[in-house]
Amino acid sequence: MNQYKIKTGYDLPIKGQAEKTILGSTEPTHLYVHPTRFGGIKPRMLVKKGDTVKRGTPLFQDKLQHERVFVSPGAGVIEDIVLGPRRALDKIVIKLSGDDVEQ
């Protein structure tokens, strides 16, 4: 693998200065967990639509290796469970609530 060492930087010819303010950000209202993006697993759901979850609550586990459990990244209510082709689990939609408490 080639390694490159840059000794000097490059100054872009941009006129003016950056503003000294930080724009406010909005808090997300929903979280999406896509089990199909984790390679080599067959997910088995541990929650159902309408369940309340906390951060760290198990959402699904691998059917072949039961010790592989995937947990919720945030607290809220399971709003939807979307199935893809051949009834494969496509995504889990979590509507976030304000209390992000760990389990």
Secondary structure as UniProt FT lines:
FT   STRAND          30..33
FT   HELIX           35..37
FT   TURN            39..40
FT   STRAND          43..45
FT   TURN            49..50
FT   STRAND          52..53
FT   STRAND          58..62
FT   TURN            66..67
FT   STRAND          69..71
FT   STRAND          76..83
FT   HELIX           85..87
FT   STRAND          89..96
//
